[in-house]
Amino acid sequence: MYNDFGQQAVLGVLSHAFFIGITFYALRSVMIEKVVKKHHVFQFQLLYILVSIAIGSSVSNFFLSMSGWSRQIPFIFT
């Protein structure tokens, strides 16, 4: 029982870290630096990180939910 919770926690942490990293990498292709004001680089970098976390966490939650739901499908037939 507790082993399952531990495995789910590790899977959740790894999934979130992976998708946040992928989102950060994908956002690097967007050339928004031209829109940023001259002396507001730090604010832009902070926003960039927060947007990466928000999108990556949402995508990770989606995949974790799909994984959980797919494990519950066999219970339909019992």
C-alpha positions in Angstrom: 0.0 0.0 0.0 2.6 2.6 1.1 5.0 1.3 -1.6 2.4 2.3 -4.3 2.2 5.8 -2.8 6.0 6.1 -3.0 6.1 5.0 -6.6 3.3 7.4 -7.5 5.2 10.2 -5.8 8.4 9.5 -7.6 6.6 9.2 -10.9 4.9 12.5 -10.3 8.1 14.3 -9.4 9.9 12.9 -12.4 7.0 13.6 -14.7 6.7 17.2 -13.6 10.5 17.8 -13.9 10.6 16.2 -17.4 7.7 18.2 -18.8 8.9 21.5 -17.2 12.3 20.9 -18.9 10.6 20.0 -22.2 8.5 23.2 -22.0 11.5 25.3 -21.1 13.4 23.9 -24.1 10.4 24.4 -26.4 9.9 28.0 -25.3 13.5 28.8 -26.1 12.5 28.7 -29.8 10.2 31.7 -29.4 12.0 34.9 -30.1 10.3 37.1 -27.5 13.5 38.9 -26.5 12.8 41.6 -29.0 9.6 42.6 -27.2 11.3 42.9 -23.8 12.1 46.4 -22.5 15.8 47.2 -22.1 16.1 47.2 -18.3 13.5 44.4 -17.6 15.5 41.4 -18.5 15.3 39.8 -15.0 11.5 40.2 -14.9 11.3 38.5 -18.4 13.5 35.6 -17.2 11.3 35.1 -14.2 8.2 35.2 -16.3 9.8 32.7 -18.7 10.5 30.3 -15.8 7.0 30.7 -14.3 5.3 30.1 -17.7 7.5 27.0 -18.2 6.4 25.7 -14.8 2.8 26.4 -15.4 2.6 24.8 -18.9 4.9 21.8 -17.9 2.9 21.1 -14.8 -0.4 21.2 -16.7 0.9 18.8 -19.3 2.4 16.5 -16.6 -0.9 16.5 -14.7 -2.7 15.5 -18.0 -0.4 12.6 -18.6 -0.5 11.5 -14.9 -4.3 11.6 -15.0 -4.4 9.6 -18.3 -2.1 7.0 -16.8 -4.2 6.7 -13.7 -7.4 6.4 -15.7 -5.9 3.8 -18.0 -5.0 1.7 -15.0 -8.7 1.8 -13.9 -10.1 0.7 -17.2 -9.9 -3.1 -16.3 -12.3 -2.4 -13.4 -15.1 -1.8 -15.9 -15.1 -5.5 -16.8 -15.2 -6.9 -13.2 
